[in-house]
Amino acid sequence: MAPGMQSPDPDHPPLLECRGLGFARNEERVFGPLDFRLRGGEALQVLGGNGAGKTTLLRVLAGLLPAGSGEVRVEGRVVDRDHLARGSAFLGHLPGHKGELTALENLRFTAAMQGSPVAPETALASVGLAGFEDTLARRLSAGQNKRLALARLGLTPARLWLLDEPYANLDLDGIALVNALVSAHVAAGGSVLLTTHGAYAAPPVPVHVLELH
Amino acid sequence: MARAPSLLAVGRAQLERDLRLVWRRRGDAAQPLLFALIVVALFPLALGSGATMLARIAPGVVWVAVLLAGLLTLDSLFRSDLEDGSLEQLLLSPAPLAWLIAMRVLVHWLVTALPLLLATPLFAELLQLPRPLLVPLMLSLAVGTPLLSLVGAIVAALTVGIRRSGMLLAVLALPLFVPVLVFGSGAVVAASQGLPWSGAIYLLAAGLALALVLVPLAAAAALRIALS
């Protein structure tokens, strides 16, 4: 079933709905117009080659970029950029934490910023980095840094996760870890929007596919 | 869903993190102080030991040294956060961005300006500033340096999206710094001539009050634009 094909249900509006969402840079279309819906408990995989606009789409949905055209609805209400910025957890290409701080210090900061009830130690252990608490993040490998970034997801209360290339740099265990995190989040009623440029990994949950050209 | 953390808790977390980062790079953090010390120490050497001339230019020299030392670290205010993606996460955090920026500017002031302020008696001694002028000098710096940090934060936020923006940052910041310099060192010059000098300080204080309220909001908007 393609996303956006479900019948509208006014009592349970989808967590995220985009209507005619598009973005242009210097009058050159980057993506869109796109129409899709994402309900709680669903995952949406955004596919497309390099330069297809996957990252731009995620940055627009995260509120980092202003949408060029169309509208974004969250739980049925049209929202602006600031609302989007506060309502989602975004994992981009960059680590998003400081190399000069230890793994635990970085997560403590995130936990404090998000008011998370989860202990940072628990989040760190959940991504398989137990024992690296006092290691400076810049001494961690690229894959371990990715895991540290993934640990942040466990500390945010956001229902919508926007993951840009979450499988990059990860070993097989890491890919399994991403899949487990996504499955758990979706099972808890959250939604995940993730991008990959190939179909080499996909979470083992009901996934809709949105293809960008 | 977790309760949103209080502003105070978020501010403290941000302060703690930024101060810890400064401590981890403490070699870089000492740079502004050393820079100002070198400038101030070179003036008497270059001009010879004419005590009266030194005393006359001392307020201006100290002010310029402090201003340029602050400019030195301005580019790093948001740069490293942009490069490792922390800035994205900052923009996406549930806390108001303006508040987080205010904390960041506070750290910049604590790390760059406060040591200079504490070293000012030493600078004054090196430049043979008459003792009675130390009070107006310290007072003008105490009010003027937070203003410099705040105004600088807007420029740093505006230019953070541009690679190698050091030159641009300096060119944009200097005209904004000039009034602060004129009133700040002007107060000390007025005091040296026996004129009333508190007016300039009051003006700086008024500017500081205005900047405290408006700058975080302006810098937040500038950061959002810079990241788009």
Interface residues (C-beta under 8 A of the other chain):
Chain A: A62 G63 L64 L65 P66 R81 A85 R86 S88 A89 F90 G92 H93 L94 P95 G96 H97 K98 G99 E100 L101 E105 R108 F109 T110 A112 M113 Q114 G115 S116 P117 R152 P157
Chain B: M1 A2 R3 A4 P5 A9 V10 R12 A13 Q14 E16 R17 R20 L21 R24 R25 S80 E83 D84 G85 S86 E88 Q89 L91 L92 S93 P94 A95 R224 L227 S228
